[in-house]
């Protein structure tokens, strides 16, 4: 009888130990934590997460080809003088296709998880043919954004250009060009991204 009570007591103690271990594991396990953002992670890398540069097709607020009438109530027309990026002689992509250009009446959308300095929608024959987003960033951030965006966008596009400060590509009936101005100043560096209809000027 005494041996039975001792065995029963040992089983209860073992069961209690198992319950305690399980409870301790549950307390220490919790939801997975995001990777640490410590001193080894650069500010530029934190500011431009990979998900933000995954696809240039989401930069226009509406698909290319959208009728002006569908967007007109939220826009105001502007005089827009198109020039070559960086003041060079090469033509601005999609420039000839855009006759009427507008800005939003409300806040400009964020692009690549950044506030934009300017966001312009241009229409050819009353259909959206060109969108340009312009950002001014610290020089180091501008270079990082350009590199990461071009690295992410070109593999999924038919590349048309890639050089220092510039890249472009095409997918279906849309194309993009990203240009980083080589001029750097105390106020930062300009990065412009144009999404446009190829051949719209023809």
Backbone as ProteinMPNN parsed JSONL, in Angstrom:
{"seq_chain_A": "XXXXXXXXXXXXXXXXXXXXXXXXXXXXXXXXXXXXXXXXXXXXXXXXXXXXXXXXXXXXXXXXXXXXXXXXXXXXXXXXXXXXXXXXXXXXXXXXXXXXXXXXXXXXXXXXXXXXXXXXXXXXXXXXXXXXXXXXXXXXXXXXXXXXXXXXXXXXXXXXXXXXXXXXXXXXXXXXXXXXXXXXXXXXXXXXXXXXXXXXXX", "coords_chain_A": {"N_chain_A": [[0.836, -1.206, 0.0], [1.882, 1.209, 0.847], [3.94, 1.428, -1.029], [2.439, 1.729, -3.354], [1.277, 4.251, -2.938], [3.585, 5.809, -2.975], [4.465, 5.446, -5.644], [2.323, 6.535, -7.002], [2.524, 9.166, -6.118], [4.975, 9.862, -7.257], [4.265, 9.772, -9.967], [2.441, 11.89, -10.083], [4.159, 14.021, -9.492], [5.872, 13.896, -11.703], [4.067, 14.433, -13.782], [3.319, 17.047, -13.069], [5.76, 18.334, -13.473], [6.043, 18.085, -16.248], [3.857, 19.648, -17.114], [4.68, 22.159, -16.157], [7.003, 22.571, -17.685], [5.888, 22.681, -20.264], [4.283, 24.944, -20.018], [6.242, 26.88, -19.586], [7.566, 26.79, -22.045], [5.532, 27.725, -23.725], [5.274, 30.303, -22.819], [7.724, 31.403, -23.532], [7.873, 31.166, -26.292], [6.05, 32.806, -28.307], [4.842, 35.101, -30.85], [6.587, 35.187, -34.017], [9.413, 37.296, -34.245], [10.18, 40.348, -35.971], [13.043, 40.894, -38.113], [15.921, 42.181, -36.49], [16.428, 45.674, -36.276], [19.09, 47.038, -36.196], [22.19, 48.786, -35.451], [23.661, 47.865, -37.606], [22.041, 47.945, -39.847], [21.43, 49.914, -42.587], [20.102, 53.298, -42.78], [18.977, 53.89, -45.286], [18.36, 51.376, -46.329], [16.386, 50.598, -44.534], [14.452, 52.481, -45.11], [13.615, 51.917, -47.671], [11.988, 49.36, -48.199], [12.05, 46.007, -49.584], [9.54, 45.207, -50.564], [8.402, 47.576, -51.338], [9.55, 48.289, -53.73], [8.863, 46.418, -55.526], [7.309, 46.348, -57.91], [6.933, 48.341, -60.729], [4.609, 48.845, -62.026], [2.568, 49.651, -60.376], [2.786, 52.347, -59.907], [1.321, 54.401, -61.404], [-1.782, 56.006, -60.574], [-4.001, 55.101, -61.779], [-4.763, 52.705, -64.356], [-2.756, 52.861, -67.34], [-4.21, 54.305, -70.226], [-6.66, 54.781, -69.128], [-9.673, 56.659, -69.244], [-9.849, 60.216, -69.367], [-12.177, 61.396, -68.376], [-12.948, 59.733, -66.295], [-11.288, 60.383, -64.24], [-11.262, 63.078, -63.983], [-12.607, 64.774, -62.114], [-11.042, 64.847, -59.846], [-8.776, 66.241, -60.498], [-6.605, 68.963, -61.591], [-5.849, 71.032, -64.33], [-2.61, 71.697, -65.726], [0.128, 73.735, -66.922], [2.671, 72.139, -68.509], [5.971, 71.652, -69.0], [7.846, 69.588, -70.765], [11.011, 68.066, -70.483], [14.315, 66.847, -71.226], [15.535, 64.303, -69.065], [17.611, 65.398, -66.425], [18.551, 67.487, -67.899], [19.748, 66.772, -70.262], [20.254, 65.823, -73.757], [18.687, 63.751, -74.634], [15.45, 62.496, -75.534], [12.551, 62.906, -73.457], [10.903, 60.119, -72.159], [7.859, 59.13, -73.612], [6.989, 61.74, -73.854], [6.018, 63.035, -76.155], [3.562, 61.911, -76.396], [1.857, 63.046, -74.651], [-0.484, 65.471, -74.293], [-2.164, 66.968, -72.648], [-1.84, 67.839, -69.324], [-2.054, 67.111, -65.826], [-2.462, 67.727, -62.279], [-3.148, 66.261, -59.07], [-6.002, 67.186, -57.113], [-5.939, 66.59, -54.49], [-3.811, 65.256, -51.844], [-0.595, 64.188, -53.013], [0.102, 60.878, -54.16], [1.982, 58.351, -52.344], [5.121, 57.145, -53.431], [7.11, 54.355, -53.937], [7.145, 54.09, -51.231], [7.669, 56.653, -50.407], [7.353, 60.196, -49.892], [6.281, 62.242, -52.535], [7.632, 64.898, -54.517], [6.527, 65.981, -56.756], [3.8, 65.023, -58.845], [2.553, 64.018, -61.771], [0.018, 63.641, -64.197], [-0.468, 62.794, -67.524], [-2.285, 63.088, -70.557], [-3.185, 61.61, -73.655], [-5.163, 62.101, -76.386], [-7.305, 62.122, -74.634], [-6.824, 59.963, -72.967], [-5.071, 58.302, -70.388], [-1.655, 58.527, -70.666], [0.832, 58.904, -69.654], [2.689, 59.05, -66.66], [4.369, 60.843, -64.21], [6.517, 60.756, -61.476], [8.202, 62.623, -59.083], [10.889, 62.818, -56.88], [12.765, 64.21, -54.184], [15.693, 63.477, -52.64], [18.115, 62.738, -50.034], [21.486, 62.45, -51.218], [22.775, 59.915, -50.886], [20.597, 58.237, -50.246], [19.141, 58.504, -52.601], [20.796, 57.253, -54.49], [20.781, 54.656, -53.451], [18.048, 53.997, -53.638], [17.684, 54.125, -56.433], [19.405, 52.028, -57.314], [18.278, 49.734, -56.044], [15.629, 49.761, -56.964], [15.979, 49.54, -59.779], [17.313, 47.074, -59.878], [15.264, 45.426, -58.979], [13.192, 45.809, -60.812], [14.044, 45.4, -63.507], [14.563, 42.593, -64.11], [11.971, 41.539, -64.479], [11.079, 42.787, -66.693], [11.328, 43.838, -70.138], [14.345, 44.926, -70.707], [15.364, 48.194, -71.561], [17.243, 50.127, -71.159], [20.145, 50.632, -69.117], [22.193, 52.204, -67.013], [24.58, 54.161, -65.165], [22.712, 55.839, -62.866], [20.378, 55.618, -64.32], [17.691, 53.748, -65.68], [15.574, 51.618, -67.626], [12.62, 49.967, -68.835], [10.31, 47.661, -70.365], [7.012, 46.307, -70.364], [4.553, 44.517, -71.768], [2.005, 46.705, -72.7], [3.073, 48.92, -71.495], [5.683, 51.027, -70.218], [8.675, 51.932, -68.393], [10.799, 54.477, -67.021], [13.475, 55.218, -64.98], [15.22, 57.866, -63.553], [18.043, 59.238, -62.104], [19.213, 62.281, -61.05], [22.4, 63.541, -61.794], [23.411, 65.733, -60.562], [24.112, 66.966, -57.396], [23.019, 68.519, -54.429], [22.749, 70.698, -51.533], [20.113, 70.414, -50.865], [19.443, 67.944, -51.749], [19.053, 65.156, -54.065], [17.479, 64.731, -57.206], [15.126, 62.303, -58.129], [13.436, 60.887, -60.738], [10.6, 59.147, -61.944], [9.135, 57.774, -64.681], [6.236, 56.436, -66.008], [4.884, 55.131, -68.857], [3.125, 55.037, -72.063], [4.484, 53.164, -74.533], [5.533, 54.284, -77.744], [3.468, 56.048, -77.978], [3.713, 58.538, -79.012], [3.812, 58.262, -81.658]], "CA_chain_A": [[0.0, 0.0, 0.0], [2.775, 2.372, 0.914], [4.63, 1.519, -2.326], [1.499, 2.257, -4.349], [1.149, 5.705, -2.726], [4.818, 6.456, -3.42], [4.47, 5.447, -7.112], [1.326, 7.513, -7.434], [3.076, 10.495, -5.865], [6.007, 10.149, -8.258], [3.593, 10.073, -11.238], [1.895, 13.255, -10.004], [5.277, 14.965, -9.585], [6.341, 13.911, -13.1], [3.046, 15.139, -14.565], [3.43, 18.474, -12.753], [6.976, 18.838, -14.112], [5.753, 18.209, -17.685], [2.978, 20.806, -17.283], [5.485, 23.364, -15.952], [7.868, 22.747, -18.856], [5.051, 23.099, -21.39], [3.884, 26.334, -19.779], [7.419, 27.734, -19.79], [7.798, 26.894, -23.488], [4.508, 28.576, -24.332], [5.549, 31.697, -22.471], [8.912, 31.92, -24.204], [7.716, 31.09, -27.736], [5.38, 33.979, -28.811], [4.863, 35.275, -32.298], [7.93, 35.45, -34.53], [9.779, 38.711, -34.257], [10.767, 40.824, -37.211], [14.486, 40.997, -37.988], [16.349, 43.348, -35.715], [16.868, 46.845, -37.028], [20.134, 47.556, -35.326], [23.135, 49.71, -36.06], [24.206, 47.34, -38.843], [21.104, 48.147, -40.955], [21.545, 51.313, -42.99], [18.82, 54.005, -42.85], [18.409, 53.795, -46.631], [17.762, 50.048, -46.481], [15.147, 50.57, -43.769], [13.482, 53.391, -45.711], [13.152, 51.392, -48.953], [11.839, 47.911, -48.085], [11.958, 45.34, -50.882], [8.158, 45.175, -51.034], [8.031, 48.876, -51.896], [10.085, 48.461, -55.068], [8.651, 45.159, -56.225], [6.676, 46.45, -59.23], [6.718, 49.722, -61.168], [3.272, 48.97, -62.609], [1.635, 50.255, -59.426], [3.041, 53.782, -59.697], [0.15, 55.198, -61.808], [-2.958, 55.847, -59.712], [-4.988, 54.41, -62.609], [-4.052, 52.06, -65.461], [-2.572, 53.619, -68.571], [-5.359, 54.12, -71.102], [-7.887, 55.211, -68.454], [-10.223, 57.883, -69.819], [-9.752, 61.424, -68.546], [-13.466, 61.648, -67.716], [-13.053, 58.924, -65.085], [-10.405, 60.939, -63.213], [-11.212, 64.537, -64.112], [-13.116, 65.504, -60.955], [-10.016, 64.966, -58.815], [-7.563, 66.801, -61.097], [-6.627, 70.31, -62.169], [-4.934, 71.077, -65.462], [-1.424, 72.516, -65.528], [1.062, 73.872, -68.032], [3.754, 71.227, -68.171], [7.021, 71.713, -70.008], [8.628, 68.362, -70.671], [12.399, 68.219, -70.885], [15.106, 65.637, -71.063], [15.964, 64.13, -67.684], [18.94, 65.878, -66.113], [18.957, 68.561, -68.79], [20.476, 66.244, -71.4], [19.638, 65.978, -75.07], [17.827, 62.622, -74.981], [14.041, 62.838, -75.334], [11.859, 62.391, -72.282], [10.045, 59.042, -72.644], [6.428, 59.368, -73.606], [6.668, 63.165, -73.818], [5.215, 63.445, -77.296], [2.227, 61.331, -76.333], [1.054, 63.72, -73.642], [-0.855, 66.824, -74.683], [-2.836, 67.638, -71.531], [-1.271, 67.313, -68.087], [-2.834, 67.459, -64.641], [-2.057, 67.31, -60.943], [-4.277, 65.909, -58.228], [-6.511, 68.207, -56.192], [-5.653, 66.145, -53.13], [-2.397, 64.945, -51.601], [0.038, 63.295, -53.983], [0.292, 59.526, -53.616], [3.346, 57.959, -52.014], [5.741, 56.294, -54.44], [8.206, 53.626, -53.319], [7.052, 54.39, -49.805], [8.25, 57.984, -50.218], [6.574, 61.364, -50.283], [6.773, 62.776, -53.796], [7.655, 66.353, -54.653], [5.596, 66.3, -57.837], [3.168, 63.845, -59.439], [1.849, 64.581, -62.923], [-0.649, 62.701, -65.094], [-0.636, 63.395, -68.844], [-3.258, 62.358, -71.368], [-3.158, 61.733, -75.101], [-6.504, 61.773, -76.888], [-8.149, 61.951, -73.445], [-6.527, 58.714, -72.266], [-3.836, 58.407, -69.618], [-0.541, 58.017, -71.458], [2.134, 59.144, -69.017], [2.674, 59.484, -65.264], [5.722, 61.114, -63.721], [6.67, 61.02, -60.047], [9.507, 63.232, -58.819], [11.248, 62.837, -55.459], [14.074, 64.786, -53.847], [16.198, 62.676, -51.527], [19.56, 62.834, -49.792], [22.204, 61.809, -52.32], [23.004, 58.495, -50.615], [19.311, 57.545, -50.358], [18.767, 58.486, -54.017], [21.583, 56.199, -55.146], [20.292, 53.363, -52.967], [16.731, 53.754, -54.224], [17.87, 53.829, -57.859], [19.987, 50.698, -57.486], [17.365, 48.682, -55.618], [14.477, 49.742, -57.864], [16.379, 48.993, -61.074], [17.584, 45.647, -59.687], [14.0, 44.718, -58.794], [12.266, 45.972, -61.94], [14.522, 44.98, -64.821], [14.403, 41.167, -64.429], [10.596, 41.229, -64.873], [10.746, 43.656, -67.809], [12.256, 43.827, -71.263], [15.194, 46.081, -70.412], [15.685, 49.059, -72.687], [18.446, 50.884, -70.825], [20.669, 50.532, -67.753], [23.468, 52.87, -66.868], [24.672, 54.841, -63.891], [21.688, 56.862, -62.68], [19.286, 55.536, -65.284], [17.305, 52.43, -66.176], [14.246, 51.601, -68.218], [12.174, 48.676, -69.311], [8.958, 47.608, -70.945], [6.239, 45.086, -70.127], [3.249, 44.653, -72.423], [1.698, 48.006, -73.285], [3.557, 49.986, -70.618], [7.131, 51.086, -70.044], [9.09, 52.844, -67.332], [12.174, 54.958, -66.992], [13.898, 55.846, -63.732], [16.407, 58.692, -63.774], [18.591, 59.963, -60.951], [20.005, 63.422, -61.491], [23.794, 63.461, -61.36], [23.716, 66.911, -59.771], [23.778, 66.848, -55.983], [23.072, 69.799, -53.742], [22.427, 70.623, -50.105], [18.702, 70.035, -50.724], [19.266, 66.563, -52.15], [19.156, 64.742, -55.464], [16.178, 64.445, -57.803], [14.867, 61.019, -58.783], [12.15, 60.915, -61.435], [10.15, 57.879, -62.505], [8.089, 57.967, -65.675], [5.561, 55.249, -66.53], [4.275, 55.708, -70.061], [2.711, 54.151, -73.141], [5.513, 53.216, -75.585], [5.031, 54.548, -79.081], [2.299, 56.905, -77.956], [3.952, 59.759, -79.766], [3.799, 57.972, -83.094]], "C_chain_A": [[0.861, 1.243, 0.0], [3.506, 2.561, -0.404], [3.728, 2.095, -3.394], [1.36, 3.777, -4.218], [2.402, 6.442, -3.217], [4.866, 6.537, -4.959], [3.495, 6.474, -7.65], [1.839, 8.933, -7.237], [4.127, 10.863, -6.891], [5.381, 10.486, -9.608], [3.027, 11.481, -11.232], [3.001, 14.296, -10.132], [5.792, 15.065, -11.027], [5.375, 14.671, -13.99], [3.123, 16.639, -14.326], [4.649, 19.073, -13.431], [6.757, 19.049, -15.608], [4.89, 19.429, -17.956], [3.766, 22.102, -17.146], [6.382, 23.633, -17.156], [7.081, 23.239, -20.06], [4.653, 24.55, -21.246], [5.043, 27.277, -20.024], [7.708, 27.898, -21.27], [6.805, 27.794, -24.157], [4.788, 30.03, -24.042], [6.723, 32.245, -23.258], [8.767, 31.943, -25.713], [6.854, 32.212, -28.24], [5.464, 34.119, -30.299], [6.27, 35.585, -32.781], [8.2, 36.942, -34.585], [10.362, 39.091, -35.6], [12.266, 40.943, -37.022], [14.875, 42.271, -37.261], [16.79, 44.459, -36.643], [17.907, 47.547, -36.162], [21.066, 48.472, -36.066], [23.68, 49.212, -37.384], [23.298, 47.525, -40.039], [21.106, 49.621, -41.336], [20.183, 51.978, -43.023], [18.177, 53.872, -44.211], [17.73, 52.449, -46.829], [16.457, 49.959, -45.712], [14.07, 51.388, -44.454], [12.903, 52.836, -46.998], [13.04, 49.877, -48.848], [11.638, 47.284, -49.453], [10.536, 45.358, -51.431], [7.772, 46.48, -51.716], [8.523, 49.047, -53.326], [9.778, 47.263, -55.967], [8.11, 45.333, -57.646], [6.41, 47.903, -59.584], [5.314, 49.927, -61.724], [2.263, 49.608, -61.67], [1.841, 51.735, -59.211], [1.901, 54.657, -60.219], [-1.035, 54.944, -60.882], [-4.103, 55.171, -60.459], [-4.239, 53.768, -63.77], [-3.874, 53.007, -66.64], [-3.723, 53.287, -69.523], [-6.669, 54.511, -70.459], [-8.364, 56.537, -69.035], [-10.127, 59.044, -68.829], [-11.039, 61.669, -67.766], [-13.597, 60.89, -66.404], [-12.249, 59.507, -63.933], [-10.549, 62.447, -63.06], [-11.627, 65.276, -62.847], [-12.061, 65.696, -59.874], [-8.744, 65.631, -59.289], [-7.73, 68.277, -61.443], [-5.523, 70.392, -63.221], [-3.777, 72.027, -65.176], [-0.714, 72.717, -66.868], [2.294, 73.07, -67.668], [4.759, 71.228, -69.307], [7.933, 70.512, -69.82], [10.035, 68.618, -71.188], [13.124, 66.905, -70.706], [15.552, 65.513, -69.623], [17.392, 64.625, -67.488], [19.437, 66.959, -67.041], [19.719, 68.084, -70.009], [19.691, 66.404, -72.69], [18.684, 64.849, -75.412], [16.372, 62.957, -74.69], [13.459, 62.207, -74.086], [10.882, 61.319, -72.738], [8.569, 59.383, -72.535], [6.033, 60.822, -73.701], [5.752, 63.573, -74.963], [3.783, 62.947, -77.234], [1.295, 62.153, -75.454], [0.774, 65.151, -74.054], [-1.43, 67.613, -73.518], [-2.369, 67.002, -70.229], [-1.982, 67.903, -66.875], [-2.084, 67.064, -63.379], [-3.319, 67.015, -60.138], [-4.708, 67.099, -57.377], [-6.209, 67.847, -54.741], [-4.172, 65.885, -52.948], [-1.858, 64.004, -52.665], [0.218, 61.918, -53.362], [1.748, 59.302, -53.223], [3.855, 57.012, -53.1], [6.984, 55.66, -53.822], [8.305, 53.941, -51.832], [7.693, 55.729, -49.457], [7.225, 59.057, -50.543], [7.148, 61.892, -51.588], [6.695, 64.288, -53.796], [6.674, 66.806, -55.728], [5.074, 64.996, -58.429], [2.234, 64.348, -60.525], [1.271, 63.458, -63.771], [-0.896, 63.415, -66.419], [-1.469, 62.467, -69.731], [-3.033, 62.64, -72.849], [-4.497, 61.251, -75.63], [-7.423, 61.383, -75.735], [-7.974, 60.597, -72.764], [-5.159, 58.834, -71.586], [-2.688, 57.738, -70.364], [0.793, 58.117, -70.737], [1.923, 59.622, -67.582], [4.119, 59.718, -64.852], [5.678, 61.441, -62.236], [8.083, 61.521, -59.818], [9.72, 63.284, -57.315], [12.584, 63.528, -55.294], [14.543, 64.131, -52.556], [17.646, 63.035, -51.235], [20.305, 61.99, -50.816], [22.393, 60.314, -52.097], [21.717, 57.699, -50.751], [18.875, 57.448, -51.812], [19.516, 57.387, -54.762], [21.101, 54.817, -54.731], [18.956, 53.015, -53.6], [16.86, 53.39, -55.7], [18.375, 52.41, -58.066], [18.981, 49.603, -57.165], [16.148, 48.603, -56.531], [14.847, 49.12, -59.204], [16.664, 47.496, -60.968], [16.293, 44.837, -59.586], [13.153, 44.73, -60.056], [12.752, 45.361, -63.24], [14.355, 43.487, -65.092], [13.003, 40.793, -64.907], [10.15, 42.077, -66.061], [11.712, 43.379, -68.961], [13.101, 45.087, -71.111], [15.474, 46.88, -71.682], [16.934, 49.889, -72.416], [18.843, 50.61, -69.382], [22.054, 51.158, -67.751], [23.48, 53.543, -65.511], [23.628, 55.95, -63.822], [20.479, 56.717, -63.572], [18.977, 54.075, -65.577], [15.893, 52.52, -66.737], [13.905, 50.224, -68.712], [10.738, 48.742, -69.784], [8.321, 46.279, -70.605], [4.861, 45.285, -70.731], [3.094, 46.027, -73.046], [2.153, 49.166, -72.41], [5.068, 49.894, -70.494], [7.448, 52.038, -68.901], [10.496, 53.345, -67.611], [12.413, 55.627, -65.652], [15.175, 56.609, -64.009], [16.797, 59.384, -62.475], [19.503, 61.059, -61.452], [21.421, 63.293, -60.942], [24.178, 64.645, -60.483], [23.235, 66.719, -58.341], [23.941, 68.203, -55.317], [22.735, 69.6, -52.273], [20.986, 70.165, -49.881], [18.436, 68.611, -51.187], [19.424, 66.354, -53.645], [17.77, 64.374, -55.977], [16.159, 63.061, -58.446], [13.499, 61.119, -59.444], [11.859, 59.541, -62.015], [8.988, 58.168, -63.435], [7.54, 56.599, -66.072], [4.71, 55.729, -67.694], [3.885, 54.626, -71.066], [3.754, 54.234, -74.25], [4.875, 53.476, -76.945], [3.827, 55.456, -79.117], [2.449, 58.156, -78.772], [3.847, 59.531, -81.255], [2.393, 58.128, -83.656]], "O_chain_A": [[0.614, 2.197, -0.737], [3.686, 3.688, -0.864], [4.178, 2.861, -4.246], [1.329, 4.501, -5.213], [2.318, 7.53, -3.788], [5.258, 7.563, -5.515], [3.781, 7.188, -8.611], [1.621, 9.802, -8.081], [4.19, 12.004, -7.351], [5.872, 11.36, -10.322], [3.11, 12.194, -12.232], [2.825, 15.323, -10.788], [6.106, 16.151, -11.515], [5.789, 15.453, -14.846], [3.006, 17.423, -15.268], [4.589, 20.203, -13.918], [7.21, 20.042, -16.178], [5.143, 20.17, -18.906], [3.559, 23.041, -17.915], [6.512, 24.775, -17.6], [7.544, 24.111, -20.795], [4.675, 25.308, -22.215], [4.865, 28.349, -20.601], [8.053, 28.99, -21.722], [7.161, 28.554, -25.058], [4.576, 30.895, -24.892], [6.731, 33.422, -23.618], [9.492, 32.69, -26.37], [7.64, 32.651, -29.079], [6.116, 33.306, -30.954], [7.064, 36.176, -32.049], [7.327, 37.74, -34.927], [10.963, 38.264, -36.286], [12.731, 41.079, -35.89], [14.229, 43.309, -37.407], [17.44, 44.221, -37.661], [17.612, 48.532, -35.486], [20.774, 48.895, -37.184], [24.117, 50.011, -38.212], [23.734, 47.285, -41.165], [20.816, 50.48, -40.504], [19.185, 51.3, -43.272], [16.955, 53.752, -44.303], [16.654, 52.373, -47.424], [15.512, 49.318, -46.173], [12.893, 51.034, -44.391], [11.808, 53.235, -47.395], [13.908, 49.167, -49.355], [11.127, 47.924, -50.372], [10.344, 45.509, -52.638], [6.9, 46.486, -52.586], [7.977, 49.863, -54.069], [10.365, 47.116, -57.039], [8.433, 44.523, -58.514], [5.744, 48.619, -58.836], [4.873, 51.065, -61.879], [1.208, 50.06, -62.114], [1.133, 52.335, -58.403], [1.527, 55.603, -59.526], [-1.268, 53.813, -60.455], [-5.068, 54.719, -59.842], [-3.166, 54.248, -64.137], [-4.731, 53.849, -66.907], [-4.155, 52.138, -69.614], [-7.693, 54.575, -71.138], [-7.561, 57.434, -69.289], [-10.301, 58.872, -67.623], [-10.992, 62.106, -66.616], [-14.284, 61.35, -65.492], [-12.493, 59.17, -62.774], [-10.018, 63.03, -62.115], [-11.047, 66.316, -62.535], [-12.173, 66.616, -59.063], [-7.734, 65.607, -58.586], [-8.848, 68.775, -61.572], [-4.416, 69.889, -63.026], [-3.936, 73.029, -64.479], [-0.929, 71.965, -67.819], [2.898, 73.303, -66.62], [4.441, 70.853, -70.435], [8.688, 70.427, -68.852], [10.228, 69.297, -72.196], [12.601, 65.967, -70.104], [15.915, 66.515, -69.006], [18.278, 64.314, -68.284], [20.612, 67.324, -66.994], [20.288, 68.903, -70.732], [18.627, 67.022, -72.726], [17.935, 64.96, -76.382], [16.083, 63.634, -73.703], [13.835, 61.098, -73.706], [10.086, 61.584, -73.639], [8.097, 59.861, -71.503], [4.843, 61.129, -73.637], [4.823, 64.358, -74.774], [2.899, 63.47, -77.913], [0.078, 61.978, -75.505], [1.696, 65.961, -74.154], [-1.198, 68.818, -73.418], [-2.481, 65.79, -70.042], [-2.448, 69.042, -66.9], [-1.205, 66.203, -63.393], [-4.412, 67.462, -60.483], [-3.882, 67.916, -56.972], [-6.224, 68.714, -53.867], [-3.364, 66.251, -53.802], [-2.572, 63.131, -53.158], [0.461, 61.807, -52.16], [2.642, 59.989, -53.717], [3.107, 56.183, -53.618], [7.817, 56.36, -53.247], [9.392, 54.043, -51.264], [8.198, 55.917, -48.35], [6.337, 58.85, -51.37], [8.367, 61.983, -51.738], [5.82, 64.885, -53.169], [6.068, 67.872, -55.624], [5.793, 64.0, -58.509], [1.244, 65.022, -60.24], [1.934, 62.454, -64.033], [-1.464, 64.507, -66.444], [-1.367, 61.242, -69.66], [-2.729, 63.766, -73.242], [-4.914, 60.126, -75.355], [-8.211, 60.443, -75.839], [-8.874, 60.134, -72.063], [-4.219, 59.398, -72.146], [-2.734, 56.544, -70.657], [1.774, 57.496, -71.148], [1.087, 60.487, -67.321], [4.989, 58.888, -65.115], [4.904, 62.291, -61.795], [9.048, 60.924, -60.295], [8.851, 63.733, -56.568], [13.444, 63.441, -56.17], [13.883, 64.217, -51.52], [18.335, 63.58, -52.099], [19.818, 60.941, -51.236], [22.193, 59.523, -53.019], [21.727, 56.602, -51.31], [18.307, 56.437, -52.225], [18.929, 56.673, -55.574], [21.021, 53.909, -55.559], [18.746, 51.888, -54.046], [16.216, 52.451, -56.166], [17.843, 51.671, -58.895], [18.843, 48.646, -57.927], [15.679, 47.509, -56.844], [14.119, 48.269, -59.716], [16.3, 46.731, -61.862], [16.231, 43.698, -60.05], [12.462, 43.752, -60.341], [11.941, 44.847, -64.011], [14.029, 43.126, -66.223], [12.85, 39.833, -65.661], [8.967, 42.086, -66.402], [12.767, 42.77, -68.779], [12.62, 46.192, -71.362], [15.78, 46.319, -72.734], [17.612, 50.308, -73.354], [17.987, 50.385, -68.527], [22.968, 50.677, -68.421], [22.487, 53.495, -64.785], [23.654, 56.887, -64.62], [19.624, 57.603, -63.59], [19.887, 53.257, -65.707], [15.118, 53.399, -66.359], [14.787, 49.409, -68.979], [10.051, 49.75, -69.62], [8.993, 45.248, -70.561], [4.088, 46.122, -70.266], [3.942, 46.467, -73.822], [1.664, 50.285, -72.569], [5.656, 48.822, -70.644], [6.612, 52.843, -68.492], [11.271, 52.721, -68.336], [11.648, 56.497, -65.236], [16.105, 56.081, -64.62], [15.972, 60.035, -61.833], [20.453, 60.801, -62.191], [21.615, 62.973, -59.769], [25.158, 64.577, -59.742], [22.083, 66.352, -58.108], [24.883, 68.942, -55.605], [22.47, 68.484, -51.827], [20.668, 69.598, -48.836], [17.319, 68.114, -51.037], [19.861, 67.238, -54.381], [16.978, 63.769, -55.254], [17.059, 62.699, -59.205], [12.507, 61.407, -58.774], [12.755, 58.858, -62.513], [7.977, 58.738, -63.025], [8.305, 55.705, -66.434], [3.898, 56.64, -67.532], [4.265, 53.463, -70.934], [3.897, 55.293, -74.861], [3.806, 52.948, -77.252], [3.216, 55.627, -80.171], [1.464, 58.771, -79.181], [3.797, 60.482, -82.034], [2.179, 57.926, -84.851]]}, "name": "protein", "num_of_chains": 1, "seq": "XXXXXXXXXXXXXXXXXXXXXXXXXXXXXXXXXXXXXXXXXXXXXXXXXXXXXXXXXXXXXXXXXXXXXXXXXXXXXXXXXXXXXXXXXXXXXXXXXXXXXXXXXXXXXXXXXXXXXXXXXXXXXXXXXXXXXXXXXXXXXXXXXXXXXXXXXXXXXXXXXXXXXXXXXXXXXXXXXXXXXXXXXXXXXXXXXXXXXXXXXX"}
